[in-house]
Amino acid sequence: MSHAPQIKVPATYIRGGTSKGVFFRLGDLPERARTPGPARDNLLLRVIGSPDPYQKQTDGMGGATSSTSKTVILSESTQPDHDVDYLFGQVSIDKPFVDWSGNCGNLTAAVGAFAINSGFVTKDRIPENGTAVVRIWQANIRKTIIANVPITNGEVQETGDFELDGVTFPAAEVQVEFMDPADGEGSMFPTGNLVDELEVPGVGTLKATMINAGIPTVFINAEAIGYNGTELQDDINSDPKALAMFENIRAHGAVKMGLIQNIEEGAARQHTPKVAFVAPPAEYTSSSGKKIAAGDIDVLVRALSMGKLHHAMMGTAAVAIATAAAIPGTLVNLAAGGGDRTSVTFGHPSGTLQVGAEAKEVDGQWTATKAIMSRSARILMEGWVRVPGDSF
């Protein structure tokens, strides 16, 4: 019996924000995987080590969490005045599919540096010392993102003293600007309401803010589902009933937002929307043992990604949080004390994060002009990833 040999694909393994992913240049992929379709999806599944019924991804590059089961493909930009096109694929851990329905805000922090290192940014736009402004076209949601990448002696600076809760070691700060962050072509509030009554069989009728900003997100009040907003991962992820409840809420929110036509479709769209619960500030101890005082934050937020409570906060969800907080009357804004604000500091399981957002109401419709956050990124390994030649 003959067996196909492994093939080598140039790749870079990078931490961006509180996530990790395998980054590729489009032109480095095997020819049949350079266009969207089953070959590309199967290649990325095999690279990450999915589907894995053991949910460990031992035979791949994935880390068996939603934060570490990610892939990125960069290519020359198809858009004027942009440096690079950025396509993100969220790889399911235990199911054979790659979700292309949204962005990853955390890995966005690494896109600018990878674009510079890969030659997508012209030399004349990279200072000897200072900040390189990388203009990114986010191809999943068709939005512009600006990454401000620190440069030292003509090269990307990765080390520094910027600390990010959820990441163990400090690194260089990368400021990321999400321009016009409403996700998709429709209204930022697809139902037309800042707060809706969301009917969820088996749970009840919940007040919900459903917003398309950064990533489609369904916000609910923690108290309405029996939580206080200070929960850590194990409080939720060790409870199958709780996880099933959140997936039920997420699926019904997706239908209400018009993202899917029926509940059954939710199983094939795990990456979006996200579901999160909010509460007023309260003291708690983060997963690292750090004491978070109520006075340190404006609001508590816990969010689920790919069916599990996130260990920190997804970058795109942070954009949704900041945007919703900037709009008086949303559940996030009310939990933060109400009123007008241009930034919010929220508490998550690993600590705190400050995010800024600008929103305005025009002809009765709310729009967001920009959201800003600071992250960091670091190359962990570069070279080739190997996959069996008959796996895609």
Backbone torsions as a table, in degrees:
resi	resn	phi	psi	omega
1	MET	NA	129.5	178.7
2	SER	-94.0	149.5	180.0
3	HIS	-127.9	140.1	179.1
4	ALA	-67.5	135.6	177.2
5	PRO	-72.5	165.0	174.7
6	GLN	-75.2	152.0	173.6
7	ILE	-115.0	156.2	179.7
8	LYS	-105.7	130.5	177.9
9	VAL	-122.8	121.6	177.8
10	PRO	-55.6	132.9	-176.6
11	ALA	-157.0	160.6	176.6
12	THR	-133.5	132.7	-179.7
13	TYR	-100.4	118.4	-170.7
14	ILE	-132.1	140.1	166.0
15	ARG	-89.2	130.8	173.1
16	GLY	-129.2	119.1	-175.2
17	GLY	59.4	-129.8	180.0
18	THR	-101.0	21.8	178.3
19	SER	-123.1	166.5	171.4
20	LYS	-134.1	148.2	178.6
21	GLY	-155.4	165.3	175.9
22	VAL	-97.3	122.1	-175.6
23	PHE	-103.6	137.8	178.5
24	PHE	-130.2	149.3	162.2
25	ARG	-86.8	136.6	-177.4
26	LEU	-54.9	-43.1	-177.3
27	GLY	-68.2	-14.1	178.7
28	ASP	-88.1	-13.7	-179.7
29	LEU	-71.6	151.6	172.1
30	PRO	-53.5	145.4	-170.8
31	GLU	-52.8	-41.0	-176.5
32	ARG	-72.5	-11.6	178.6
33	ALA	-101.9	6.8	-178.5
34	ARG	-82.5	-9.5	176.3
35	THR	-118.5	151.1	-179.5
36	PRO	-59.8	145.0	178.3
37	GLY	148.5	-174.3	-175.9
38	PRO	-58.7	-38.2	-178.5
39	ALA	-62.5	-45.8	178.7
40	ARG	-63.2	-47.5	-178.7
41	ASP	-60.6	-43.4	-178.8
42	ASN	-66.2	-36.6	176.2
43	LEU	-61.3	-49.3	-177.5
44	LEU	-66.8	-36.9	175.3
45	LEU	-58.8	-44.5	-178.5
46	ARG	-69.6	-36.7	177.6
47	VAL	-59.9	-46.7	-176.1
48	ILE	-77.6	-27.1	179.6
49	GLY	100.1	34.7	-178.9
50	SER	-123.6	157.7	-2.7
51	PRO	-78.4	141.8	-177.9
52	ASP	-123.9	106.8	-179.6
53	PRO	-63.1	-20.6	176.5
54	TYR	-80.6	-13.1	179.7
55	GLN	57.3	40.2	177.7
56	LYS	-118.0	-22.6	-176.9
57	GLN	53.6	38.1	-177.9
58	THR	-62.7	-33.8	-177.0
59	ASP	-97.1	42.4	179.4
60	GLY	-169.2	-175.3	-175.1
61	MET	-87.2	-8.2	-178.3
62	GLY	-70.0	158.8	-179.6
63	GLY	-109.9	15.9	174.2
64	ALA	65.5	24.9	170.5
65	THR	-136.5	161.8	178.4
66	SER	-62.3	-27.5	-177.9
67	SER	-75.5	-16.6	-174.1
68	THR	-126.0	15.7	178.1
69	SER	-115.3	62.9	-167.5
70	LYS	-135.9	150.2	177.8
71	THR	-136.1	151.9	-179.4
72	VAL	-136.2	137.1	174.8
73	ILE	-123.8	123.9	177.4
74	LEU	-111.3	146.3	178.5
75	SER	-148.6	166.8	175.7
76	GLU	-58.3	140.3	-172.8
77	SER	-70.0	139.6	175.2
78	THR	-90.1	-3.2	-175.0
79	GLN	-109.3	142.3	176.3
80	PRO	-65.1	148.2	177.2
81	ASP	61.9	26.7	173.8
82	HIS	-126.8	152.2	-178.5
83	ASP	-92.0	-33.1	-170.2
84	VAL	-154.7	148.5	170.9
85	ASP	-98.5	133.6	-175.2
86	TYR	-120.3	117.6	179.2
87	LEU	-116.4	129.2	-176.4
88	PHE	-113.6	134.0	176.1
89	GLY	-122.5	116.6	175.5
90	GLN	-88.0	116.0	-174.9
91	VAL	-91.6	125.5	176.2
92	SER	-65.2	145.3	-178.3
93	ILE	-80.2	-46.7	-173.5
94	ASP	-112.6	3.4	-179.9
95	LYS	-125.3	152.5	-174.5
96	PRO	-86.5	62.1	175.1
97	PHE	-150.3	155.5	175.5
98	VAL	-114.4	127.5	-177.9
99	ASP	-94.3	118.7	-178.8
100	TRP	-105.8	17.4	-169.1
101	SER	-82.7	-7.5	-177.7
102	GLY	-154.2	-177.9	-178.6
103	ASN	-97.9	165.3	166.9
104	CYS	-115.8	110.5	-177.9
105	GLY	-68.9	-34.0	179.6
106	ASN	-65.4	-49.0	-179.5
107	LEU	-68.2	-19.6	175.2
108	THR	-55.2	-33.3	-179.5
109	ALA	-63.2	-22.9	-180.0
110	ALA	-94.9	-13.9	-175.8
111	VAL	-64.8	-41.5	-178.8
112	GLY	-59.9	-47.7	-179.8
113	ALA	-64.3	-42.6	180.0
114	PHE	-64.9	-36.5	178.0
115	ALA	-64.2	-40.5	178.5
116	ILE	-66.7	-49.7	-178.4
117	ASN	-63.9	-25.1	-177.3
118	SER	-93.8	1.2	175.7
119	GLY	85.0	13.5	179.3
120	PHE	-79.8	-18.6	179.7
121	VAL	-104.1	126.0	-176.8
122	THR	-64.7	148.9	-174.8
123	LYS	-59.0	-33.7	-176.3
124	ASP	-70.3	-9.5	179.7
125	ARG	-104.3	8.6	178.9
126	ILE	-114.6	110.3	-178.4
127	PRO	-71.3	160.3	175.4
128	GLU	-66.3	-42.3	174.7
129	ASN	-142.9	136.9	-178.0
130	GLY	138.1	-138.0	-176.3
131	THR	-129.2	128.5	174.0
132	ALA	-93.5	128.8	179.2
133	VAL	-95.9	111.4	-177.4
134	VAL	-103.3	123.9	-177.3
135	ARG	-95.8	109.8	-172.1
136	ILE	-106.0	132.4	170.8
137	TRP	-99.8	112.7	179.7
138	GLN	-82.0	103.1	-169.0
139	ALA	-72.4	-25.5	179.5
140	ASN	-64.3	-44.5	-175.1
141	ILE	-113.0	2.0	175.8
142	ARG	56.4	57.1	179.1
143	LYS	-134.2	156.8	176.9
144	THR	-92.3	135.2	174.8
145	ILE	-129.1	137.9	178.5
146	ILE	-110.6	124.0	176.2
147	ALA	-109.1	126.5	178.5
148	ASN	-101.1	102.2	-170.0
149	VAL	-102.6	124.3	179.3
150	PRO	-69.2	138.5	-178.4
151	ILE	-124.5	131.6	175.4
152	THR	-129.8	125.1	-178.6
153	ASN	53.2	40.3	174.8
154	GLY	79.1	2.9	-179.4
155	GLU	-124.2	155.6	177.9
156	VAL	-60.4	129.1	176.7
157	GLN	-92.0	121.9	-179.3
158	GLU	-107.0	-28.2	-179.1
159	THR	-88.2	153.5	-179.6
160	GLY	174.5	-168.7	-176.6
161	ASP	-114.9	16.7	177.9
162	PHE	-77.6	125.1	-178.6
163	GLU	-106.0	136.1	-178.9
164	LEU	-126.8	117.5	179.8
165	ASP	-59.7	129.9	-175.0
166	GLY	106.2	-11.9	176.6
167	VAL	-120.8	129.7	-171.0
168	THR	-67.1	-44.1	-171.6
169	PHE	-110.3	149.5	176.9
170	PRO	-71.7	161.6	179.7
171	ALA	-157.1	-175.2	178.4
172	ALA	-74.8	143.5	-179.7
173	GLU	-80.4	132.5	174.4
174	VAL	-119.9	116.2	177.8
175	GLN	-88.6	129.1	-177.3
176	VAL	-116.7	129.5	179.7
177	GLU	-114.2	119.7	177.9
178	PHE	-96.0	108.9	-175.5
179	MET	-86.1	135.3	-180.0
180	ASP	44.6	62.3	-166.0
181	PRO	-75.4	-1.5	175.7
182	ALA	-55.9	127.1	-171.5
183	ASP	-87.5	113.1	178.6
184	GLY	105.7	-177.8	-175.0
185	GLU	-92.1	-17.2	-174.1
186	GLY	-88.1	-162.8	-178.7
187	SER	-67.4	149.4	176.4
188	MET	-63.5	-32.2	173.4
189	PHE	-112.7	93.6	-170.1
190	PRO	-61.1	-23.4	177.7
191	THR	-86.8	-10.3	-176.6
192	GLY	86.6	0.2	-176.8
193	ASN	-121.0	146.6	174.1
194	LEU	-74.9	-31.8	177.1
195	VAL	-136.5	130.9	178.7
196	ASP	-117.1	161.6	168.5
197	GLU	-94.9	109.9	-177.1
198	LEU	-101.2	113.6	179.6
199	GLU	-86.5	122.0	-179.2
200	VAL	-126.1	108.2	-179.9
201	PRO	-54.4	132.8	-179.6
202	GLY	86.3	-12.3	179.4
203	VAL	-115.9	-46.1	-178.8
204	GLY	125.5	-166.0	178.0
205	THR	-100.4	117.6	-174.9
206	LEU	-111.6	141.9	167.9
207	LYS	-71.2	135.5	-176.8
208	ALA	-145.1	137.3	167.9
209	THR	-102.7	118.8	-178.5
210	MET	-114.5	114.8	-170.2
211	ILE	-130.3	143.4	171.9
212	ASN	-106.3	91.0	177.0
213	ALA	-152.9	118.8	-172.9
214	GLY	79.7	-60.7	175.5
215	ILE	-158.4	144.5	177.7
216	PRO	-56.8	128.5	-174.9
217	THR	-138.7	139.4	175.1
218	VAL	-108.0	114.2	178.0
219	PHE	-100.8	134.3	174.8
220	ILE	-131.5	163.5	178.1
221	ASN	-80.9	134.0	179.7
222	ALA	-57.9	-43.8	-176.2
223	GLU	-59.5	-33.2	-176.5
224	ALA	-67.0	-20.2	-179.5
225	ILE	-117.8	17.6	172.8
226	GLY	86.5	18.2	179.0
227	TYR	-118.1	169.3	179.6
228	ASN	-116.6	-2.6	176.6
229	GLY	91.0	-3.4	178.9
230	THR	-103.0	9.3	-176.5
231	GLU	-63.2	148.6	173.2
232	LEU	-106.5	177.2	-172.3
233	GLN	-54.4	-48.1	-172.9
234	ASP	-66.3	-27.0	178.9
235	ASP	-61.5	-30.5	-178.1
236	ILE	-102.9	-48.4	-171.0
237	ASN	-71.3	-17.0	177.1
238	SER	-90.4	3.0	-176.2
239	ASP	-116.3	96.0	-178.4
240	PRO	-57.3	-34.7	179.1
241	LYS	-65.6	-40.0	178.4
242	ALA	-64.6	-44.4	179.7
243	LEU	-62.3	-40.4	177.8
244	ALA	-64.8	-38.5	177.5
245	MET	-62.4	-46.2	-179.1
246	PHE	-64.5	-38.3	178.0
247	GLU	-66.1	-36.0	176.5
248	ASN	-63.0	-45.6	177.5
249	ILE	-62.0	-44.8	-178.2
250	ARG	-60.9	-46.1	-178.1
251	ALA	-64.2	-42.7	179.4
252	HIS	-68.8	-34.0	174.6
253	GLY	-65.7	-38.5	179.0
254	ALA	-62.0	-40.8	177.6
255	VAL	-64.8	-45.5	-178.9
256	LYS	-62.0	-33.2	-179.6
257	MET	-82.5	-7.3	179.9
258	GLY	80.5	15.9	-179.2
259	LEU	-80.1	-30.1	175.5
260	ILE	-134.7	161.2	-177.2
261	GLN	-88.8	-29.8	-179.7
262	ASN	-149.2	165.2	-174.0
263	ILE	-58.6	-37.0	-176.0
264	GLU	-60.9	-30.0	-178.7
265	GLU	-68.5	-17.9	-177.4
266	GLY	-60.9	-30.3	-178.2
267	ALA	-65.1	-26.1	-179.4
268	ALA	-97.7	7.0	178.6
269	ARG	-136.1	70.6	-174.6
270	GLN	-79.9	-28.1	-173.8
271	HIS	-73.0	-34.1	-179.9
272	THR	-136.6	148.0	-5.9
273	PRO	-78.0	167.1	170.8
274	LYS	-87.4	158.1	172.3
275	VAL	-124.1	136.9	-177.0
276	ALA	-141.3	152.8	175.2
277	PHE	-124.0	145.7	-171.2
278	VAL	-124.9	157.1	178.4
279	ALA	-156.8	157.5	175.2
280	PRO	-62.1	163.5	-177.6
281	PRO	-58.4	142.9	175.2
282	ALA	-155.1	153.4	178.8
283	GLU	-72.8	141.7	174.6
284	TYR	-158.8	169.5	176.6
285	THR	-108.5	124.7	-176.8
286	SER	-72.5	172.8	-178.2
287	SER	-63.0	-22.2	178.6
288	SER	-89.2	-2.2	-177.3
289	GLY	93.7	-0.1	179.9
290	LYS	-73.9	132.1	178.7
291	LYS	-81.2	125.1	177.9
292	ILE	-108.7	116.3	180.0
293	ALA	-83.2	149.6	178.8
294	ALA	-58.2	-33.6	-179.2
295	GLY	-73.2	-9.3	-179.3
296	ASP	-83.4	-14.3	-172.1
297	ILE	-132.6	161.2	176.2
298	ASP	-96.4	-28.0	-174.2
299	VAL	-161.1	152.6	174.1
300	LEU	-98.9	135.2	177.3
301	VAL	-139.1	134.8	171.8
302	ARG	-126.6	133.7	-175.7
303	ALA	-131.1	147.1	178.2
304	LEU	-104.7	142.3	177.8
305	SER	-133.5	127.8	-180.0
306	MET	52.1	40.6	172.8
307	GLY	86.0	2.9	-179.6
308	LYS	-133.9	151.2	175.9
309	LEU	-65.6	129.3	-178.3
310	HIS	-71.6	144.9	-177.4
311	HIS	-72.8	-18.8	176.9
312	ALA	-139.5	-105.1	175.2
313	MET	-154.7	133.2	174.5
314	MET	-63.5	140.4	-179.0
315	GLY	-61.7	-40.7	179.8
316	THR	-67.0	-36.5	176.9
317	ALA	-67.3	-32.6	175.8
318	ALA	-62.9	-36.1	175.0
319	VAL	-64.0	-43.1	178.2
320	ALA	-62.5	-40.7	178.5
321	ILE	-61.6	-49.6	-178.1
322	ALA	-62.8	-41.4	-179.2
323	THR	-66.8	-45.8	179.1
324	ALA	-64.4	-36.3	179.4
325	ALA	-65.8	-28.6	-178.0
326	ALA	-78.9	-7.8	-175.5
327	ILE	-111.2	109.2	-177.8
328	PRO	-56.1	131.3	175.7
329	GLY	106.7	-16.8	176.2
330	THR	-72.9	162.9	179.1
331	LEU	-63.0	-35.6	178.2
332	VAL	-66.4	-45.0	179.4
333	ASN	-62.6	-43.8	-178.6
334	LEU	-66.6	-40.0	178.6
335	ALA	-65.6	-28.0	178.8
336	ALA	-84.9	3.1	177.4
337	GLY	106.1	-2.8	177.7
338	GLY	77.7	179.7	177.6
339	GLY	86.8	-175.6	-178.8
340	ASP	-89.0	140.5	176.6
341	ARG	-154.7	151.3	177.8
342	THR	-112.6	-2.9	174.6
343	SER	-152.8	161.4	179.4
344	VAL	-145.6	140.3	172.2
345	THR	-109.9	118.3	-177.0
346	PHE	-117.1	152.9	177.1
347	GLY	-95.7	132.0	177.9
348	HIS	-127.3	176.5	-174.4
349	PRO	-57.1	-30.0	-177.4
350	SER	-94.9	-8.4	-178.2
351	GLY	152.5	-130.8	-176.5
352	THR	-132.0	161.1	176.5
353	LEU	-151.7	135.6	175.1
354	GLN	-104.3	132.4	179.3
355	VAL	-135.8	139.3	177.8
356	GLY	-106.3	152.3	177.7
357	ALA	-153.1	148.4	175.7
358	GLU	-119.5	124.3	179.3
359	ALA	-134.0	149.6	178.7
360	LYS	-146.6	154.0	179.5
361	GLU	-103.2	123.7	179.9
362	VAL	-127.5	119.3	179.9
363	ASP	52.9	41.2	176.7
364	GLY	80.7	-0.7	-179.7
365	GLN	-113.7	131.4	177.6
366	TRP	-83.8	137.4	174.8
367	THR	-133.5	151.7	176.1
368	ALA	-110.9	131.3	-178.8
369	THR	-92.3	-31.4	-177.1
370	LYS	-167.3	147.0	169.8
371	ALA	-131.0	140.5	-174.4
372	ILE	-129.7	136.2	173.1
373	MET	-147.3	159.5	176.1
374	SER	-107.4	133.2	176.4
375	ARG	-133.7	-172.2	173.5
376	SER	-143.7	166.1	-178.7
377	ALA	-152.0	152.1	179.8
378	ARG	-154.2	132.6	173.4
379	ILE	-69.3	130.0	179.0
380	LEU	-99.2	-36.3	-179.0
381	MET	-162.0	145.9	176.2
382	GLU	-141.8	151.1	-178.1
383	GLY	152.7	-114.1	-179.7
384	TRP	-134.8	147.0	168.6
385	VAL	-107.0	142.0	-177.6
386	ARG	-110.3	139.2	175.9
387	VAL	-139.9	148.7	175.1
388	PRO	-58.2	134.1	-173.4
389	GLY	-63.6	-17.7	-179.6
390	ASP	-103.3	18.6	-174.7
391	SER	-92.9	-2.2	-177.4
392	PHE	-147.3	NA	NA
